[in-house]
Amino acid sequence: MARRHYRSFFSNLMDTLDSFENEKDFLSDSHVVENFTLLHDIGVIRYVDYLNREIRNYKNLFAGALDIFNRTTIEGIMNAAVSHISDHFLPSLIVFLWKPLANKDDIVIKGYKNYKPIELNFEVKSITPFDSFFKSYPRPINYELMTVQFETAKVFQSLHPEIVIPILGPSGLYGLVLVGHKILNEEYSHGELIYLQELMSFVSQSIQNHLHYERTLRDIKTGLFNNGFFMTRLNEEIARVNRNDSSASIIIIDVDHFKKFNDIYGHLAGDRVLESLALIIKLGVRTEDIPSRFGGEEFTVLLPDTDMNAAWIVAERLRLAASTMKVQWDPPLPQVTISLGIYTFNKNINLSADEIIARADEAMYLSKERGRNRTSVWGSGLMKKIELLNYKSE
């Protein structure tokens, strides 16, 4: 009889639990108040408290996942992850090590403290050595334990991390997150490590999505935008210029005597020249500009809201940077130089994207004819100048 009574009581209790939206409603219910001592002694109150903590954790996790998936850049994804990790644990430090290009070992390092980016005097050339380890152990791991099992992990020692979290995808290790000790000096619990692992799974998926999208826009060799994306943006800029009565410019860049790099030093040396020049171009333009690889040894840059004089300044900055660029190779390579052509357009110039590119290309060709390592601007009478130069060369 007593057994039947308790079975009925707990059946009713579970129905009651299902109807409550929060812990406060449960504890204030008259049936719970009447039987509080019994419920406490047999662990029901503790279990309800545990369930509420789990619910809060999952709500936080899903809120974090939504925030992460709404970010459109790698840095945005990192910032969202840092914010949610910091809210949950108050760690002393968070460091992202990120491989921006799947086919390159170059590493980007971002450090955060108190939600804000910080400067780090720290360098890691590659995270590839950690790939096999995390493929076999795809979860957060205590840093000290990792150094015992994996000697190479001691490279992170100066950062004093407590937890190392892998960011994994189908192609292997995309990055690592190093999390410092808690500010309150408590150890990370098993549940907190699970939370970190689940949060990083969302970060990993978001990064994979971003990478797949980026690969449709980027040139694999240089990391600059590909020509297809450049043409799309150029057509959009032509439409914007026509609407807003503004101006924009494009620059075409060609490596001088590039064939000699391939013929004398080999194609790998030529690739290194292109990669080095791509970095110079990327660092030499604004965030809103569109630097791309046009094909072979040619590059293009779209400069929105840029008149001819401003475009000239950008082109000369790139030319001078290239003329002092040191390309690491053995044996040492000759100094790289580039020739550039500029064309500026506005609503009064009714030209297609291909015609705009052709005019910038003509200006670049004039730079070649004038001796290379220089910038030319397409203007009135340019074609006659080119024809005259061709006539003299014959």
C-alpha positions in Angstrom: 0.0 0.0 0.0 2.8 2.4 1.0 4.7 1.4 -2.2 1.6 2.2 -4.3 1.2 5.5 -2.4 4.8 6.6 -3.2 4.5 5.4 -6.8 1.4 7.5 -7.2 3.1 10.4 -5.4 6.2 10.4 -7.7 4.0 10.0 -10.7 2.1 13.1 -9.8 5.4 14.8 -8.9 6.8 14.2 -12.4 3.6 15.6 -14.0 4.0 18.6 -11.7 7.6 19.1 -12.7 6.7 19.0 -16.4 4.2 21.8 -15.9 6.7 24.2 -14.2 8.6 26.7 -16.3 11.2 27.5 -13.6 12.6 26.4 -10.3 10.8 29.2 -8.4 7.4 27.9 -9.6 8.4 24.4 -8.5 9.5 25.4 -4.9 6.4 27.5 -4.3 4.0 24.8 -5.2 1.9 23.7 -2.2 2.5 20.0 -2.7 6.2 20.5 -2.8 6.2 22.7 0.3 4.2 20.1 2.2 6.7 17.4 1.3 9.8 19.5 1.2 11.7 17.5 3.9 11.0 14.2 2.2 12.0 15.6 -1.2 15.2 17.0 0.2 16.1 13.8 2.0 15.7 11.6 -1.0 17.6 14.0 -3.3 14.7 15.3 -5.4 15.5 18.9 -4.6 19.1 18.4 -5.5 18.1 16.7 -8.7 15.8 19.6 -9.6 18.6 22.0 -8.9 20.9 20.0 -11.2 18.3 19.9 -14.0 17.9 23.7 -13.8 21.6 24.2 -14.0 21.7 21.9 -17.1 18.9 23.9 -18.7 20.7 27.2 -18.0 23.9 25.8 -19.5 22.1 24.6 -22.7 20.3 27.9 -23.0 23.7 29.6 -22.8 25.2 27.1 -25.2 22.5 27.6 -27.8 22.6 31.4 -27.4 26.4 31.2 -28.0 25.9 29.0 -31.0 23.4 31.4 -32.6 25.7 34.3 -32.0 28.7 32.4 -33.5 26.7 31.3 -36.6 25.5 34.9 -37.2 29.1 36.2 -37.5 30.4 36.7 -41.0 34.2 36.8 -40.5 36.7 34.6 -38.7 37.5 37.5 -36.4 33.8 37.9 -35.6 33.5 34.2 -34.9 36.5 34.4 -32.5 35.1 37.5 -30.8 31.8 35.7 -30.2 33.5 32.6 -28.8 35.7 34.7 -26.5 32.6 36.6 -25.2 30.7 33.4 -24.3 33.7 31.6 -22.8 34.5 34.7 -20.7 30.9 35.0 -19.5 30.9 31.4 -18.5 34.2 30.9 -16.8 36.1 34.3 -16.3 39.4 32.9 -17.6 42.6 34.9 -17.2 43.5 34.6 -20.9 42.1 33.3 -24.2 44.4 32.8 -27.2 43.3 31.7 -30.7 45.9 30.2 -33.0 44.4 30.1 -36.5 45.5 28.8 -39.9 43.8 31.2 -42.4 44.7 29.1 -45.5 44.3 25.4 -45.6 47.3 24.9 -47.9 49.6 27.2 -45.9 51.3 26.7 -42.5 51.2 30.5 -41.7 49.5 31.1 -38.3 47.5 34.0 -37.1 47.5 34.5 -33.3 44.9 36.5 -31.4 45.0 37.1 -27.7 42.1 38.3 -25.5 41.9 39.4 -21.9 38.8 40.8 -20.2 36.9 40.5 -23.5 39.4 42.8 -25.3 42.2 41.9 -27.8 45.7 42.2 -26.4 49.2 42.2 -28.0 51.2 39.0 -27.7 54.9 38.6 -28.0 54.6 35.0 -29.1 55.2 33.1 -32.3 54.1 29.7 -33.6 55.2 28.8 -37.2 52.8 25.9 -37.6 50.1 23.9 -35.8 50.5 21.0 -38.3 52.5 18.9 -35.8 49.5 18.8 -33.5 47.1 17.6 -36.1 47.6 13.8 -35.6 47.4 14.2 -31.8 44.0 15.9 -31.9 42.6 13.6 -34.5 43.1 10.8 -32.0 42.1 13.0 -29.1 39.4 15.4 -30.4 38.5 17.2 -27.1 39.7 19.8 -24.7 42.7 18.7 -22.7 44.6 19.9 -19.7 47.8 21.6 -20.9 50.1 20.0 -18.4 48.8 16.6 -19.4 49.2 17.4 -23.0 52.9 18.4 -22.5 53.5 15.0 -20.8 52.1 13.2 -23.8 53.2 15.6 -26.5 56.6 17.3 -26.2 55.9 19.8 -29.0 53.1 21.4 -26.9 55.8 23.1 -24.7 55.9 25.8 -27.4 52.9 27.3 -25.6 54.5 27.4 -22.2 55.1 31.1 -22.1 51.3 31.7 -22.3 50.6 29.6 -19.2 47.5 28.0 -20.6 45.4 25.6 -18.5 43.2 24.1 -21.2 43.9 23.5 -24.9 40.9 23.1 -27.2 41.2 21.9 -30.8 39.1 23.3 -33.6 38.7 20.4 -36.0 37.1 19.9 -39.4 37.1 17.4 -42.2 40.5 18.6 -43.5 42.1 18.3 -40.0 43.1 20.9 -37.4 42.0 24.5 -38.3 43.2 26.0 -35.1 43.7 25.9 -31.3 42.2 27.8 -28.4 44.3 28.2 -25.3 42.4 29.1 -22.2 44.1 30.3 -19.0 43.2 29.5 -15.4 40.1 30.9 -13.9 40.4 34.3 -12.3 38.8 32.9 -9.2 41.5 30.2 -9.2 39.0 27.3 -9.3 39.7 24.2 -11.4 37.6 23.6 -14.5 35.0 20.9 -13.8 34.1 18.0 -16.1 30.9 19.7 -17.0 32.7 22.9 -17.9 35.1 21.0 -20.2 32.1 19.4 -21.9 30.6 22.9 -22.4 33.9 24.1 -23.9 34.0 21.1 -26.2 30.4 21.7 -27.4 30.9 25.4 -27.9 34.0 24.8 -29.9 32.1 22.3 -32.1 29.9 25.2 -33.1 32.9 27.4 -33.7 34.5 24.7 -35.8 31.3 24.3 -37.9 31.0 28.0 -38.3 34.6 28.3 -39.4 34.1 25.4 -41.9 31.1 27.2 -43.4 33.2 30.4 -43.7 36.1 28.6 -45.3 33.9 26.9 -47.9 32.4 30.3 -48.8 35.8 31.9 -48.9 37.2 29.2 -51.2 34.6 30.2 -53.8 36.0 33.7 -53.7 39.7 33.3 -53.2 42.7 32.4 -55.3 44.3 29.3 -53.7 47.9 30.3 -54.4 47.9 33.9 -53.2 44.8 34.2 -50.9 43.6 37.3 -52.8 40.1 37.4 -54.3 39.7 35.5 -57.5 38.9 37.1 -60.9 35.2 35.9 -60.7 34.6 37.8 -57.5 36.5 40.8 -58.7 34.3 41.0 -61.8 31.1 40.7 -59.7 32.3 43.6 -57.4 33.4 45.7 -60.4 29.9 45.4 -62.0 28.3 46.3 -58.6 30.7 49.3 -58.3 29.8 50.5 -61.8 26.1 50.4 -60.8 26.8 52.2 -57.5 28.9 54.9 -59.3 26.0 55.6 -61.7 23.5 55.9 -58.8 25.6 58.1 -56.5 27.4 60.2 -59.0 30.8 59.3 -57.5 34.0 57.8 -59.0 36.0 54.6 -58.6 39.3 53.3 -59.9 40.9 50.1 -60.9 44.6 49.3 -60.9 46.2 46.5 -63.1 49.5 45.2 -61.9 52.0 43.0 -63.8 55.3 41.5 -62.6 58.2 42.7 -64.7 60.2 40.0 -66.5 58.3 37.3 -64.6 59.1 34.6 -67.1 62.8 34.9 -66.1 62.0 33.9 -62.5 60.3 30.7 -63.8 62.8 29.9 -66.5 66.0 30.6 -64.5 65.0 29.8 -60.9 62.1 27.5 -61.4 58.3 27.6 -61.0 58.4 27.3 -57.3 60.5 30.5 -57.1 57.9 32.2 -59.4 55.2 31.1 -57.0 57.1 32.6 -54.1 57.3 35.9 -55.9 53.6 35.9 -56.5 52.8 35.0 -52.9 55.1 37.7 -51.6 53.7 40.3 -54.0 50.1 39.3 -53.0 50.9 40.1 -49.4 52.4 43.5 -50.3 49.2 44.3 -52.2 46.9 43.1 -49.4 48.7 45.2 -46.8 48.8 48.2 -49.1 45.1 48.7 -49.6 42.0 49.4 -47.5 39.6 46.9 -46.1 36.9 47.9 -48.5 39.2 47.6 -51.6 39.1 44.4 -53.7 42.6 43.1 -54.5 42.5 40.0 -56.7 44.7 37.8 -58.9 43.7 38.4 -62.5 45.6 35.5 -63.8 49.3 34.4 -64.3 51.4 37.2 -62.9 48.7 39.9 -63.2 46.8 41.4 -60.3 43.9 43.8 -60.1 42.7 46.2 -57.4 39.3 47.8 -57.3 39.2 51.1 -55.4 35.7 52.2 -54.5 35.1 56.0 -53.9 38.6 56.7 -55.3 39.5 59.4 -57.8 42.5 59.4 -60.1 44.9 61.3 -57.8 44.1 59.0 -54.9 44.5 55.9 -57.1 47.9 57.2 -58.2 49.0 57.4 -54.6 47.9 53.8 -53.9 49.6 52.5 -57.1 52.8 54.3 -56.3 52.8 53.0 -52.7 52.4 49.4 -54.1 55.1 50.0 -56.7 57.6 51.3 -54.2 56.8 48.5 -51.7 57.4 45.9 -54.4 60.7 47.5 -55.5 62.1 47.0 -51.9 60.4 43.6 -51.3 62.8 40.8 -50.2 61.7 37.4 -51.4 63.3 34.6 -49.4 64.9 32.1 -51.8 68.1 30.2 -52.3 69.9 31.3 -54.4 68.8 35.0 -53.9 66.4 36.2 -56.6 66.7 39.5 -58.5 64.8 42.5 -57.2 61.1 42.2 -58.1 59.5 45.2 -59.9 56.0 45.8 -61.2 54.3 47.9 -63.8 50.9 49.4 -63.1 48.0 50.9 -65.1 45.1 53.0 -63.6 41.7 53.8 -65.0 39.2 55.9 -63.1 35.5 55.9 -64.0 32.3 57.7 -63.1 28.7 58.0 -64.3 29.6 60.0 -67.3 31.6 57.2 -68.7 29.3 54.6 -70.2 31.6 51.6 -70.3 31.2 47.9 -69.4 33.4 46.1 -66.9 35.5 44.5 -69.7 36.0 47.9 -71.4 37.2 49.5 -68.1 39.6 46.6 -67.5 40.9 47.0 -71.1 41.7 50.7 -70.5 43.6 50.0 -67.3 45.4 47.2 -69.2 46.4 49.7 -71.9 47.8 52.0 -69.2 49.8 49.1 -67.7 51.1 48.2 -71.2 52.3 51.8 -71.6 54.2 51.5 -68.3 55.9 48.4 -69.8 56.8 50.3 -73.0 58.2 53.3 -71.0 60.7 51.0 -69.2 58.8 49.1 -66.6 58.7 49.7 -62.8 56.3 52.6 -63.2 52.7 53.7 -63.1 50.6 55.1 -66.0 47.1 56.5 -66.0 44.7 56.0 -68.9 43.8 59.3 -70.4 43.0 61.2 -73.6 45.3 60.2 -76.4 46.8 57.2 -74.6 46.2 54.9 -77.5 48.1 57.2 -79.9 51.1 57.2 -77.4 51.0 53.4 -77.4 50.9 53.3 -81.2 53.8 55.7 -81.4 55.9 53.6 -79.0 55.1 50.5 -81.0 56.1 52.3 -84.2 59.5 53.4 -82.7 60.2 49.9 -81.4 59.7 48.4 -84.9 
